[in-house]
């Protein structure tokens, strides 16, 4: 039974990844708003309902690693050494992602296509704003949990807001730097410089709390 279940899980994940890959290719090639779900289903060789079984919303196919990112932000606090403050843990995460060349911090010609696709779609821009708010809530809850506080702890809310603001500015600046200079290292340096500078402000603002 376990073998059968594992096989079904692998098949389901493979189908999901194939749909996402096909959809992303079409979105980058033609623009998000110019690709229909039916076209994605045909290109992926699956039925329309199969697409929706894996992705309730069309934009979910574009942001298919969203849940992975949320879990990573939770794990950073769950797995950190107790000697490392939560704010510092997130700063170190940024440096680790860069060192590992994680796709989330890829500033290159490839990532520019992704950014330009977002910029060309009001639907995707709206989803980015919604995801940012949702992630802020995830971080707030994770921070409060790590400190044994209530989920709506105001200091955790402040910490999450400052963190998301810093990372948002860092991402935007890094992509702009690459767009202007076509230099991945300079873009990455710009990203980390803002992350580090933001962490200094976060620690000052949250001094005396369990988060700094």
N, C-alpha and C positions, 0 to 999 in steps of 0.2 A: 504493500500500500504506500509506504514511504517513497519507494522508487517511482511509482506512478505519479504520486503527488509532486515530487521534485521535477519530474519530466514535464508535467503540465505547467508548473511554475516557470521553468526555463523557457518553455514554448511561449507562454504568455508574455514574459519579459522580452523575448526576442521579437515578438509581434509588435509590442509597444515601441521598442527601440527602432524598428524598421519604419513604423508610421511616423515617428518623430523625425527620423533622418530624412525621409522622403519629403515631409512637410517643410522642414527647415530649408532643404535645397530649393524647393519651389518658392518659398517666401523670399529667400535671398535673391533668387533669380528674377522674380516677377513683382515682388512687393506683396506684403501680407494681405492687403485688401483686395488684391486681384486674383487670389487663389481661393477656390471654393473647397468645401469639405468633400464634395463628390469627386473633384479632380484629385484630391489627396488619396481618397480611397482607391480610385482607379490606378493611380501610379504605384500605390503600395500593394495592390492586388488583394484588397480586403473589401468587405462590405461597409457601407456607410455607418451602420449600427456598430460594427466592430471598432471603428474610429471613435465613436462617442462612448463606447464601453471603456476605452482606455483614457480618453481625453474629453471630459464633459464640455469644455469650451475650446473653441478653435485656438485661442491664444495660448492654451496650456501646452499645445504641441511646440510652440516656440520657446516657452519657458519650461521645458521638460525637466530641468534639474533644480527647480525651485525647492522641492521638498528636501532634496539632498543638502542644499545650502542651509535650510532651517535646522536640519538635524546636526549639521556640523557646528552651527552656532550654539546649540544646546550642549553638544559633547565637549566643546572647549571648556565649559565651566564644570561639567561633571567629572572630567578627567584631569583637570589641572592640579598641580601641586598646591597644597594649602598655603604654602608660603608666597604664592603668586596671587596678587589681587585681581579681581575680575576684570577691571579696566586694562591692566597690564596683560592679562591673558589674551584679550582681543587684539591688543597691539602686536603681541608675539605671533598671533595667528596670521595677521597680514604678512609679516616677514616670512613665516613658514610657507605660506601659499606661494609667495614670490619665489622662494628658494626651490620649491618643488615644481615650479612652472605650472601651477594649477590653471585650468581653463578659465576660472573665474577672474583671474588677474592677468589675462592675456591681452596685451596691448599691441596689436599688429594689424597688418592689412586684412587678415581674416576676421579679426574682431570688429574692424571698421564696417564690414558688410553687415554684421549683426546690429551695430549701433545705427547705421543708416537705415536699416529696415524698420527699426523702432521709430526713428525720427520721421519716417514717411507714413506712419499710421497713427491716427488718433486713438484707435482701439488699443494698440500696443502701449502707447504713452500712458493711457489711462490705467492699463493693467500694471505698468511699472509703478505708478503712484500707489496703487492698491497693494501691490506686493511689498513696497517699502513700509507702508503702514502696518501690514500684517507681520513683517519681520521685526519691526519695532516692538510689537506686542510679544512676539516670541522671545526676544532678547530681554524685555522687561520681566517677563515671567521667569525666565531662566536665571536672571540676576537675583530676583527676590528669593527664588527657591534656593540658590546657592548660599544665601545669607540667612536662611531660615525666617524670612519675612513674608508678610501677606503678598499675594500676587499683584495687588494694586498699590504697593508701597510707593509713595511719591518720590523717594530718592531713586528707586529702581526705574521709575518712569523717566525721571530726569536723565539718569545715566544712559538709558536706552535711546532717548531722543538725541543726546549729544553724540553718542556712538554712531547712530545712523546718519546724522548730519555730517560728521567727519568722513565717514566712508563714502557717502554720496558725493561730497565735494572732491574727495580723492579720486574716485572713479571718473568723474567728469573731467577733472584736470588732466588725468593721465591720458584719457582718450583724445582730448584736445591737443595735448603735447605731441602724441603720435601723429595726429592728423597734420599738424604744422611741421614737425621735424622728421617724420618717417623714421623715427629712431626708438626702438623698443626699450633700450636701456634707459634713455632719458625719460621716457614715459613712466617706466617702473620706478625710477628714482623720484619722480614728481609724486607718484602715488604714495610711496613710503614716507616721503618728507611731510606730506599733509597728515598721514596717519600718525606719525610721531608728534607733530606739532599739536594735533588735536588731542592726543593722549595727555599731553602736558596740561592743557586746559581742562580736560575732564577730571584729572586727578585733583586739580586745584578747586574746581567747582564742587567736587564730591568729598573733599577732605573731611574726616571725621565720620564718614559713613562706612559701611562694610564693603563698599565697592571700589575704594581707591587704595 
